[in-house]
Amino acid sequence: MTRLQRALLAASALALVCTSAVVCQRVADRGRFAGAYSSYGSGPKGVRALFLLAQQLGAQPARWSQDLAALPARAMLIALGDCDSGMARPLSRYEEQELVRWVADGGVLLVAGARHYLPKGLGVRFEPEPRCRREVRFVRPRQQSEQDEAVPPELEGPPTPGASVPAAAGPSVDPDATDDLDELAGDAVVWTSPADAPLLGLDPIPMRNPGRLVIDDGAASRVILSMPDAPEMPESPIQREVGVIVRHGKGHVIALASASMLQNRALGLADGGVAFARLLRAYAAAGPLLFDEYHLGVGERRSLMRYLRQAGATAFIAQLLLCALLLLWRCGARFGGVRDPEPAAPAGTASFVAALGGLFARARDPAGAAQVLVKQALGRIAAYHHLPPSLARALAIELEQRGLREPAQAVRSIAEAEHALLADQGGLVKLSRRLDQAVARACR
């Protein structure tokens, strides 16, 4: 094995180890926590039940596991979250522009509780909250306690219609995660009232820790859920909007202050399923239904090339391919012009004579070989003097009549050499030499 081959083998092994390390790290990050509001989550805070409900309603839902650059037209994109879950991947500036353009072209965007998902330009957004972070908080799953097994406050019913009630008990805090949960003292459950179609006729819907929606001036908005009382937020107005529908171009933006009623623990008992079915029937009849798992969930299985493209490695891979192509081109290029193969050297007289002598030797007929040689010699002399081939005597007479005495004498010497060979059976080589001399004299 050469030094170059050993270097290539070592580089391939190093690349394999690095790739395995990156894959293991990504798998560990994905399995480290159970993301709330993920369509894969079957726990209390997941929304797998909502995904299955959409299937039962015939909406054919799908999980979106890439950026927002290729959203199908006239689809419905669902983004669910809250202040504590954060986002697995924030929206880039390019994605925000694509999302605004996609809604204007006829898409429907349903955002419930996701504080940092609504970009500027859609007519509605969430008011910034200092304690809400953009990134995901990695929290160790806690043990279920007796307080967790108790009936959630939103299922007990409000003591007074339209009133807000605090949660029965806040979540138990892991001592190792106090830095991440220092401001999470407890959930606030508020009761909202349907204000307009398509939610008219429903009972009050509970919401956990709703955010505050800010509607831009001049936006074509319509309030579908309102919260009459908010004692923990004295700065909010009496009739604060917690659910609005804003028309943007040909599409719509459905913004809900919280998505807690869409979680598995409250979908059936808090009328979250009924509210979702009505919104689905009213605004998602034209296209597919997409759950955003790329920015808000735990992600989805992707191919290696798609992962590299989403990680921003496209330019790096293109440069590597260009270098590889240049290397292959230089390794396969010729130095100089194309050279024709050299012609083989013609066979010499010695080789020809040796071959012909071997042929005659194998024939074992010196008399017959002598006759062939004499005939060939006479034919060459006759062709040189433009005479028809004939016997030695006739050819000599014809040459003398033309005044060619020396060629005639050469022809007679050929006849004498033939008679001498017939008398001596072993002089075939000597005959050949005499014939060559005679032909040379006759053809001067």
N, C-alpha and C positions, 0 to 999 in steps of 0.2 A: 504494500500500500504506500503510495507516494505521500509526500508532505502535504500537498494540496488536498488530497482525498481525506487525510486525517483532519485537516483544518475544517473542511466542509462537514465532516461527520460530527466534530465537536460543536460547530455552530448550530447544526440541526438539533443536536441533543439539548443545547442551551435554550434554543427557541421553544422546544417542546416543554421543557421545565417551566419556562416563564409563562407560556400559554396556560399550562395546567394550574399554575399559581393564581393567575388572573381569574380563571373559571371557578376555582374553589372559593376565591374571595367573593365573587359575585353570588355564588350559590349560598355562601354563608350569610351574606347581607340579606338575601331574599328570605331565608328561613329563620333569621334571627328574631323576627317579630311577626305577629299577626296583624296586618293592616286593617284598621277600621274602615268601614264603608267600601270594602273590596267585594267585588262580585264573586270572588272565590271564598270569602269568609262565611263559614257556617255557624259561627258563634253569635252571641247576642248582638254584637256591634257590627257584624257583617251584613251584607245586602244580597246574599245568594238567593234568599227567598224572593227578593224583588226581581232578580234575573229569571228565576223559574216562573214567577207570575207573568212576566212579559212573554215567556214562551207559551204559557197557557192562553194568553190573550191573542196569540197568533202574530206577534210583532217580529219574530225571528231575531232576537237580540244577538249581539256579537261583542266580543271584548276587543277594544282598540289598544294595540300594543306598539304604536309608533308615534312619531310626531304628527302635528296637525296639518302637514303640507299636502296631504292627499285624501282629505275627507270626501266621501261621496256626496253628490248633490242631493239636496232636499232630504237629508237624513236628520235624525234627532240624536244629539250628543248629550250624554248625561255625565255630570261631574258632581260627585257627592263628597262631602268632607265636613270638618268642623274646625274650631280654633285650635284644638289640641292635637289632631292627627297630622296637620301640616300637609306638605306635598312631597312626594318622592322625587319629582323633578319639576322645577319651576318652568313656567312658560318662557321661552325666549322671545326676543323682540320680533323675530321673523314669524314665530308661531302666533303671536298676538295679532300681527297684521293679517295673517292668513285666516285667523278665526273671525275677525271683523269682516273680511271680504266674503268668507263662506256664509255667514249669517245674512249678509246683505244680498247674496245670490239666492236665498231661499232656504237656508238651513235653520234648524230649530235647536237652540242651546238651552238645556235645563241645568241650572246651577243651584245646588241646595247646600248651603253652609260652607262651601269652599271659599275661604276669605280672599285668596290671592289668584283666583281663576278668571275673574271678569276683567278684561283689559279696558282701557279707555277707548271711547268711540262707540260703545254699544248702548249708551243711554242709561245704564244702571251699573252700580258697583257697590262694594262693601266699604263701609267706613273703616279706616285703619284702626286696629286695636293693638296697643303696645305689647300685650302678652301673647299675641298670636305670632307664631313663627312660620316661616315659609318651608323649612325643611322638616323631614319626618323626625319624630322623637322616638328613639329606640328605647322602649320601656319593657322591662322584664315582666312577663305575664305573672299576675298575682294569683294567689289561692282564693278560691271562692269562699266567702264567709256567709254567716247567717244573714247579714244585712243585704248581701247580694241576692240571696234566695227570696228575700221579701218581695212583695208586689211592687213594681215600679210605680212612682207617684203618678205618671201619666195614665195608669190603668185604674187608679182608684176613683177618678172623677174629681173635678174641681169642687171645692166647697161652695164657691159662688161663681156663677157663670161669668166668664170674662176676667176672672182674677188670676193672678200669678201666685204660684206656691213654690217654696224651696223643695229641693230633693229630700227624701227621707234620710238619706245618709250619703255623704260623699264617698268617693272611692278610697279604698285603703291605699296608702302611699308606701312604696318600697323605700326603706331607709337608704338604699344605694342610689335611688333615683330622685332624691330631694332637689337636686340642682335643676332637673328638668321639670319637676312638678311643683316648684315652690309657690306658684301662684294658683294652682288648682286646688281650691279649698272645698269645692262642692258644685254640683250642677244646679242650675236654676231651671225649673220647668214652668213654662207659661202656656196659657191656653189661648188659642187664636180662633177667630170666627170667620167663616167663609163670607166674602163680601161681594163676589160677582161670579158669573159663569166662568169656567165649567164646574165650580165647586159649590154652587148654591144648593142648599138642601142638606148638606152634611152637618153632623154634630161638631161642636168645638174640637179642634185638632190640637193636641199638645205638642210643644216644641221644647227641646233641651238647649239651653245656652244659645239663643238665637243672636245672630249678628244684626247690625243695623244697615239697612239698605239706603243708598243715596241715589236718588233719581235726578238725572241731569235736567236742566231747564229746557223746555221745548221738546222733550222726549214724548213720543206717543205711548204713554203708559196706561195700564189699567190694573187696579188693585183687586186681587182675588182673595187675599187673606190679610186680616188686620188684627192687631193686639190692642184691646181697649185700655189695658192698664199695665204699667211696667214699673213697679215700685223700686226695683234695684237699679233702674236707669232713669233718674229724675230728669235728665236733660232731654229725653225723648218726648215727643208730643203725645197727646192722649190717644189719638187714633194713629198709632205708628204702623207703617206698612211692613208686613213680614212676608208678603207674597205678591209679586207684581209680574205682569206680562208687558214687555216693551216691544213694540214693533220697530224693526231696524231693516230698512230696505224691503226686500221681499220676504224676509224671515222674521223670526220672533226669538226673544230671550225671555225665558221663564226663570225668575230669580226667587228662591225661597230662602228665608233667613236661617233655616236649620234643616237638616236632613234626618233628624232623629226619628221622625215618624215613619221613615222608609227603612229603618234597620229591622233585622230579623225579630228583635224582641218587641217591636211595636207595630209591625206592618199590618197584622190582622186585627189587633185589639184597639188600635188608635186611629182607625180609618185611613192609615197611610196607603194601604193597597187600593182602596176605593178612589182616593184622590189621585193616585198615580194612574189608575185605569182611565179616569176621566180626562186627565191631561194627555194621556197617550192617544185616546180616541179622538181628541179635538185637534192635536197638533202633529201627530206622528203617523198619519195614515199614508203619506206620500213616499216615504223612504224607509231605510233600515234604522234600527235602534242600536246605538253604540254606547257601551260603558267604557269610560276612559280609565284604563288600568295603567297606562304609561306614565301619567303624571300624578295620579292619586291612589292607585292601587299597588299591588305587589308585582305587577308586570305580568308578562306572559312569555312562553317559549318563543325564542326568535332564532333565526339562523345566524351563523357566524358572520356572514357578509352583512346582514342587516344590522347586527350589533355593532360591527366596526363602522358602518356608515353612520349610525346614530351616535356613536362615540366621537365622531369627527375625524376618523382616520382615512377618509376617502382620498384626500390630497396626498397623504403620506404613502398610501398604497399605489396611487397613480405614479408617484415619483419612483417607487421601487420597480414597478413594471417598466417604466421608461428606461431605467438603468439596466434592467435585465434584457430588454430588447436591444439596447445598444451593445451590451456585452455579447449577446448571441450573434448580432450582425458583424461585429468585429472578429469574433472567433470563426465565423463561416465565410468571411470575405477572402478573395484571392489576392495575392501580392503580384501585381503585374497582369499582363494580358493573358488570354487563353492561348496555350501552346498546343499546336497540332502534334500528334504522335509522329516520331521520326520513322520514315519508311525503312523497311528491312533491307539489308544489304543484298544485292543480287548474287545469285550463286556464281561462283568463279568457275573457270575452265577446269581447274584441278578437280573440283567436286563433281562437275558434270562428267568428266572423263572417268573418275573413280566409280560413279554410279553406273555409267554405261558399261564399264569394264566388269563390274560386279554382275550386271545383268547378263552379259555375254558368257561370263564364267559359269553362271548357274545354268545357262542353256546347254553347255557342253557340246557345241556344234561349231567348231572353228571354221569349217568350210562355209556353212550358212552365214555365219557372222561376217566372214570375209566378203561374200557376195553382197551383203547389205551395205557394208562400208564402201565397197567399190561403186555400187549403184548410186549411193549418196554423193560420193566425190564426183562422178561423171555428171550427175544432175546439177551440181553447183557450177561446174565448168560450162555446161551447155547453157544454163540460165544466164551466166555472166556474159557469154558471147551471143546471146539471143538466138539460140538454136534449139530445136526440139530434142528432148532426151532420147538417147539411142545407145547402142553398144559402143565399146571402146574403138573398134576398128572403123566403124562408119563415122564416128565423131572425129577421129584423127584425119580421115580422108577429107571431110568437110572443112576442117580447119586448114589443111594444106591448100585446098582449092582457094581459100580466102587469103592465102599468103601468111597465115599464122603458123609458122613452123615451130616455134618454141612451145606454144600450147599443144600443138599436135604431138610433139615429142614427149610432153608431160603426160598426155593421155596414153601413149604407148607404154610409158614406164609404169603407169597404173596397171595396165593389162599384164605386164611382165611380173609385177609384184603379186598380183593375184595368182598367176601360175606358180610362182615360187612358193607361196603359202600352201597351195594344194600339195606340193611335193614335200614340204616340211610342216607337219601338223602343229608345231609349237611356236610359230612366229607371228601370232596375231598382234602383239604389241609392236613388233617391228614393222608389220604391214601398216598399222595405223600411222606411224611416223612417216613412212614413205608416201602414204596417201596425202598427208597434210603438206609435205614438201611439194608434191606434184601439183596439188590444187593451188598452192601459193604461187608457183611458177606460171601456171596456166592463166591465173587471174590477175597478173600484173597489169 
